[in-house]
Amino acid sequence: MTPRDVLLAVLRDLFPRWEIRHERGVWRAAGFMLVSSSTVEGLVEHLAGADPDSFAKAARRFVERSG
């Protein structure tokens, strides 16, 4: 398993309503719309803008698991 595979697994767990993938250097998330970015940071920013409620829920889940 590569670091990218782990990151994909984490993102898919945090955003279960989105289909997230990385292909040919592009990060994509498909849900009620399609967002893409050349960086994972950009993808997360797009997800935050496209689905702020899911992003807030994902952030809370991540913090709860970390603590």
N, C-alpha and C positions, 0 to 999 in steps of 0.2 A: 504494500500500500504506500502510495506516495503522499507527500504533504498536501498536494492539490486534492487527492482523494479524501483526505481527512477534512480539509476545508469544505469541500462539496458536501460531505456528510453532515457537518455542523450546520452549514447554511440551509440544507434541506430539512434538517430537524427544527431549526429556528423559524423557518418560513414554509410550513407544510402545505399551504395553499398554492405555492409557486413551484413550477418545474424549473429547477436550476441546473445549468450545465456549463461546461467549459469546452469549447471547440476551436481549434485553430487560433488560439490566442485571444479569443473573445469570450467573455463571461455573459451569459444570457439567463434571464428569468422570465418565464411565461406564466401569466396568471390571467387576470381580466384584461391585461395588456402585455406587450412585450417590451422589456427593457434590456439594454445591453451596454457593455463597457469593455474597454481594453484592460481594465484593472478590477480586482475584486473590491477595492475600496470604492471605486466609482459605481459598481453594481449595487453595493449596499446603500450608497447615497441615493441611487435611483429608486431602490426599493422603499427607502424611507419617504421619498417624495410621492411615489405612486400609491403606497399603501401605509400611511402613517400609523393606523391602528395596529396593523400586524407588526410593524417595526417596533412600536412601543411595547407590545406584548412580548416580542422576541427579546428585546433589551431587558425586560424584567425577568424573563426566564433565564437568560444568560447570567445575570447578576445573582439570581437565587442559586443557580448551580455552582457558581464560583465561590460563594461564601459559605 
